Amino acid sequence: MKKFIILALFAAMMAQPACSQVKTPSFDEVLTTRRSIRNYDATKKISEQEVRRLMEAVQEAPSWANQQPTKYYVAISPEKVAAVQDLVGGNKQRILGAPVLIVSTYERGKSGFFQGNPANEVGDGWGAYDNGLSNCYLVLKARAMGFDTLIMGMRDADKLRQLFSIPSEETVMAVIALGYRAAQPVQPRHRQLDDMVKFY
């Protein structure tokens, strides 16, 4: 009798909807809810394990001939985060609540090159292009995980290079804030589709 009751309880539990589980957003929801966030909730933290999971997804980003030129330097300790905050110019006040700051770089001379020579006139611009693709994967996966981001081009590249011992053959591109939005941002107005897409 006891065994029957236990089995019945287990069956009932399995039949209940998993209301406590976090709903995974659709890809369209990720695209439409991602915003450049300039106000973070300082009470919410992000673990190294969560950042590693995020970066594993970023590894799937495409790159020229699979050169994978993008590198990331993650400030997650309070000391490193504070140090990077001082190197992003006017964005410092906007990211004070972000628990993680990520420096994005790319290795020159890899993407856009064939046998050591530029494959076309863009040259090392392809490294920046691949870096942008990787960063795109980062901000979209971050949103899918419930995080928010801000990509910052205002940064002191020389001091960041010293802070993280970034090799000279890498170009420092951006600093990316990672955290949780403190308020819902206003959706920006987009250009008309025909202003950016031409069909022939």
N, C-alpha and C positions, 0 to 999 in steps of 0.2 A: 504494500500500500504506500509506504514512504517513498519507494522508488518511483511509483506512478505519479505521486504529487510533485516530486522534484522535476520529472520529465515534463509534466504539465506546466509548471512554472517557467521552465526554460523555453518551452514552445511559445508561451504567452509573451515572454520578454522579446523573443525574436520577431514576433508578429507586430510589435509596437513600432511606430515610426521613430527613426533616429532623430528626434527633435533637438537633441543636445549637440548633434554634430554640426560643425561649421559648414555652411553651404559654399561649395566651390563656385566662384563666379564664372560665367561663360566668357569666351574670348571677347565677344562684343562688349560685355560689361567691363572687362579690363580696359579695353580701348576707350570707352566713353567716360569712365570714372577716374582714369589717370589724370592727374594735374601736377603742375609744378607748385609744390607746397612751400610757403614762406612763413609758416607758423606751426611749430611742432609741440606735441604734448610731452613735456619733460618727465611726466610720471610713468611713461611707458618705455620699457627697455626692449632691446633685441639681443638675443644670445649669439655667441660665436657659431653655435650649431646651426642656427637659422640663417646666418650669413653664408655659411658653407653650403647649405642647401640652395640658397639663392645663386651662388657662384657656380654650382654644378649645372644649373640650368643655363647660365651665361656661356658655359663651355660649348653649348650646342649652336652658338651663333656662327654664321658662315664667314669665311674669310678667303682672300685671294690664295688659290692653290693650297688651302688649309694651312696657311702660314701661321695663323693664330698670333698676330703680333701684339695683341692687347695684354697689358699687365695691370694688376690692381694692387694697391697698397691700402689696407684697411685699418683705420684708426678706430679702435673699439674701447681701449682703456681710457678712463677719464683724462689722464694726462695727455695722451696723444690727441684725443678729440679737442681738448682745449688749445693745444698747440696749433692744430689745423684751423680752428676757428679764427685765429689771429692772422691767417694767411689768405683769407677769401674776401678781402676788401669790404665793401659796403654790405655784403651778404651776411656778415657776422651776426647781426641782431636777428636776422630772419631764420637762422638755423640753430640758435642757442639750445633749443629743446631736442634737437636730433641726437640720438644716442650713438650713431655711427656715421663716420665720414670716410668716403672712399676716394682715393686718388687714382685717376685713370690715365694710363700712358700707352704708348705703342712703340715698338722697336722699329727704327728706321732701316731701310734697305732690305726689307723682306717682302711685304705686299707691294705689288706693282713692278717687281723685278724678275728678270729671267736670266739665269747664268750671270748674275751680278750686275746686269745692265737694266736700266728702266725699260719696261715693255712698251710704254707709250709716253706721251707728253705729260701725263699726270704725275708720273714718278711716285715719290713718297706720299703724294696726296692719297694714294690707295691705302696707306697705313692709317691715315686719319679717317678714311671712309670705313675701313674695317673696325676701327675703334668705335665709330658711331654706331655701327651695327651691334657690336657687343654691348654698348651702353643702352641701346634700345631694348635688347633682350633683358638687361638688368632692370630697367625701370618698369617694364611690363610684367616680368616675373615678380618683382617686388609688389606691384599692385595686386597681382593674383594671390599673393601671400598675405594681403591686408596691410602692407606697408605703403609709405609714400616717399617721394623723392624730389630733389631739386638738383638739376645739373648746373654747375656754376663755372663760367669761363673766366670770371674775375678771380685770379689766384696768383700768388707769388711763386712762380715755377722754381726759381733758384733756391728759395728757402725750403720748399717742399722736397726738392731733390736732396738737400742736406738732411732734412728731418728723417727721410726714409731710406737714405743711401741709394737713391735711384741712379742706375748706371747712365753714363753720358750718352750712350747710343739710343736711349729712350727719350721720346718727346712727351713732356707733361701736357696733357690735354685739358682735363677738367677735374673738379672736385664734386662728388655726388653726395648730397645729404640723404640719409636713410632714417626714417622714423615713422611716427604716426601723426596724421593731421590733427591739429587742435580745433579746427572748425571746418565746415564745408565751404570750399572755395566757389567762387562764381565761375560759371563756364564762359570761357572767352568766345568772342564772335569769330567765326571762321570765314575765310574768303569763299566766294562762290566757286563751285566745282569747275566751271568753265574758265575761271581765271587761272587755274593751275593744270588743267588737263585738256589736251587737244587730240581730237580723233580725226584720223585721215582714212 
